């Protein structure tokens, strides 16, 4: 099956479309060099949470890709 034509399944799988007024405060950390999940998705999710007046914060890490395991987050913030 061609997954590119299954738009409802993509929507159902996306966390962005599950954000509602009952969501919890969220802190996002995303690498700007992420080639698997574009950082713009975290930007959109953070904005959507804020549209419901849910506290949220986003930290974008320059020169970091999808793998945050190599990043010492204790010195980043």
Protein Blocks (a to p, Z undefined) as FASTA:
>chain_A
ZZklmmmlmmmmpmklmgcfkbccddddddfklckbgfklmmmmmmmmmmnopacddddd
ehiafblmlpcfklmZZ
